[in-house]
């Protein structure tokens, strides 16, 4: 996916840059930057994102969105979630994603959500054992089967963001291959003006 952010510039907005000030210099901040976690001259107060300009949606319709992006998008208004859908406000049209999975634990075998998968089961005395509820689910429902996900041999996994799929029609319209065709075709040629010979 390739998007270009289009910002909304509030009246009177001026960029505040991350400048160096030797009087603030320390061992951890040798340049004395106003925000040492950012680069010199970075804008510290970016204007809010109004929408995105869609260049392409990638090769596949599947897309993962981090929780951080979701929070920022909802706060800034360039993304909404409703009725199992994630809507990315973009031009020439809003991108509509179906949410397949949200953050949480899921079984690698059947895809079932396992809300308590990481919690340890307690014994009769109330002491935690070395088994989790996720392990118990895999053992009871998928006994003897090897995990289909080699990265998660226990048979369950943590999803940290939102796993989504773009509507088929939109992916056909905005996928990478269509973007490449348009790019390779170049700009539309117009007839030369008679005045320009």
C-alpha positions in Angstrom: 0.0 0.0 0.0 1.3 3.4 -0.9 -0.6 6.5 0.4 0.3 10.2 0.5 -0.8 12.2 3.5 -2.7 15.3 2.7 -2.6 17.7 5.7 -5.2 20.2 6.9 -3.5 23.5 7.8 -5.4 25.3 10.6 -5.4 29.1 10.3 -2.3 30.6 11.8 -0.4 27.2 11.9 3.3 27.5 11.8 5.8 24.7 12.0 7.8 24.3 15.2 11.2 22.7 14.3 13.4 20.5 16.5 16.2 22.9 17.0 19.6 22.5 18.7 20.3 24.6 21.8 23.8 24.0 23.3 22.6 25.3 26.7 20.3 22.2 26.9 23.1 19.8 25.9 23.6 16.7 28.1 25.4 13.4 27.7 22.2 11.8 26.3 21.3 14.9 24.3 24.7 16.2 23.0 23.0 18.7 20.5 20.6 20.0 23.1 17.6 19.2 20.9 14.2 20.3 22.0 13.0 16.7 21.5 16.0 14.3 21.6 13.8 11.4 20.3 13.4 13.3 17.0 15.8 14.4 14.3 17.2 17.9 13.9 14.8 20.2 12.1 11.9 17.7 12.3 8.5 19.4 12.6 7.3 18.9 16.2 3.7 20.1 15.7 2.6 18.5 12.4 -0.8 19.7 11.2 -3.6 17.1 11.3 -4.0 14.7 8.5 -7.1 15.5 6.4 -7.1 12.4 4.2 -4.8 10.2 2.2 -4.3 10.2 -1.6 -4.3 6.6 -2.7 -1.4 5.7 -5.0 -2.0 1.9 -4.8 -3.3 -0.7 -2.3 -0.5 -3.2 -2.8 -0.4 -6.6 -4.5 -2.9 -8.3 -2.1 -6.1 -7.0 -0.6 -5.0 -7.9 2.9 -3.7 -5.2 5.1 -2.6 -5.0 8.7 -3.2 -1.8 10.7 -1.3 -1.2 14.0 -3.2 -0.2 17.1 -1.1 3.0 17.1 -2.2 4.0 13.6 -5.9 3.2 14.5 -5.7 5.4 17.6 -4.1 8.2 15.7 -6.5 7.9 12.8 -9.6 8.0 15.1 -8.2 10.9 17.1 -7.3 12.9 14.0 -10.4 11.9 12.0 -8.8 10.2 9.0 -10.0 6.8 10.0 -13.3 5.4 11.4 -14.4 2.0 12.5 -18.0 0.9 12.5 -19.9 -2.4 12.1 -16.8 -4.6 11.6 -15.4 -2.2 9.0 -12.4 0.1 9.0 -12.8 3.1 6.7 -9.7 5.0 5.7 -10.7 8.5 4.5 -8.9 8.9 1.2 -9.2 10.3 -2.3 -10.4 9.6 -4.9 -12.7 7.5 -2.6 -12.7 6.1 1.0 -11.1 2.7 1.3 -13.4 0.2 2.9 -11.8 -2.7 4.8 -13.5 -5.6 6.5 -11.9 -6.3 9.9 -11.1 -10.0 10.1 -9.3 -9.9 13.4 -8.6 -7.3 16.0 -5.9 -7.3 18.7 -5.9 -10.4 20.9 -5.0 -14.1 21.0 -6.2 -16.6 18.4 -5.9 -20.3 17.7 -3.6 -21.0 14.8 -5.6 -24.2 14.0 -9.2 -22.9 13.9 -8.9 -19.2 14.2 -11.0 -19.0 17.4 -10.4 -16.0 19.6 -8.8 -17.0 22.9 -9.2 -14.0 25.2 -7.4 -15.6 28.1 -4.8 -17.5 26.1 -1.8 -16.0 27.9 -3.1 -16.5 31.4 -1.7 -19.4 33.4 -4.1 -22.1 34.7 -4.2 -22.4 38.5 -4.0 -25.6 40.4 -6.3 -26.8 43.2 -4.4 -24.6 45.7 -4.8 -21.5 43.5 -1.1 -21.5 42.4 -0.3 -20.9 38.7 0.8 -23.9 36.7 3.1 -23.9 33.7 0.1 -24.3 31.3 -1.9 -21.5 29.8 -5.5 -21.4 28.7 -4.3 -21.2 25.1 -2.3 -24.4 25.6 -5.4 -26.0 27.1 -7.5 -25.1 24.1 -5.0 -26.5 21.6 -4.6 -29.7 23.6 -8.4 -30.2 24.0 -9.6 -29.2 20.6 -6.6 -30.0 18.3 -4.9 -32.8 20.3 -1.8 -34.2 18.6 -1.8 -31.8 15.7 1.3 -29.8 14.9 0.8 -26.0 14.8 0.1 -24.8 11.3 2.1 -21.7 12.1 5.9 -22.5 12.6 6.4 -19.1 14.2 3.9 -20.1 17.0 4.6 -23.7 17.9 2.2 -23.6 20.9 -0.7 -23.4 18.4 -2.0 -20.0 19.3 -0.7 -16.5 18.5 -1.0 -12.9 19.5 -2.4 -10.4 16.9 -1.1 -6.9 17.7 -3.2 -4.9 15.3 -6.1 -5.2 13.0 -6.0 -7.8 10.2 -8.2 -6.5 7.4 -9.1 -7.1 3.8 -10.0 -4.4 1.3 -13.3 -4.7 -0.7 -12.7 -6.6 -3.9 -13.8 -3.9 -6.2 -11.6 -1.3 -4.6 -8.6 -3.6 -4.7 -9.2 -4.3 -8.4 -9.3 -0.5 -9.0 -6.4 0.6 -6.9 -4.0 -2.4 -6.8 -0.3 -2.2 -7.5 -0.6 -3.7 -11.0 -3.2 -1.1 -12.1 -0.9 1.6 -10.6 2.0 0.3 -12.6 0.0 0.2 -15.9 -1.1 3.8 -15.4 2.5 4.9 -14.5 4.0 3.1 -17.5 1.4 4.6 -19.8 2.6 8.0 -18.8 0.5 11.2 -18.7 -2.3 11.5 -21.2 -1.2 13.3 -24.4 -3.2 16.2 -25.6 -3.3 17.6 -29.1 -0.7 20.3 -29.6 -2.1 23.8 -29.8 -2.0 25.3 -33.2 -0.5 28.4 -31.6 2.5 26.4 -30.5 3.1 24.9 -33.9 
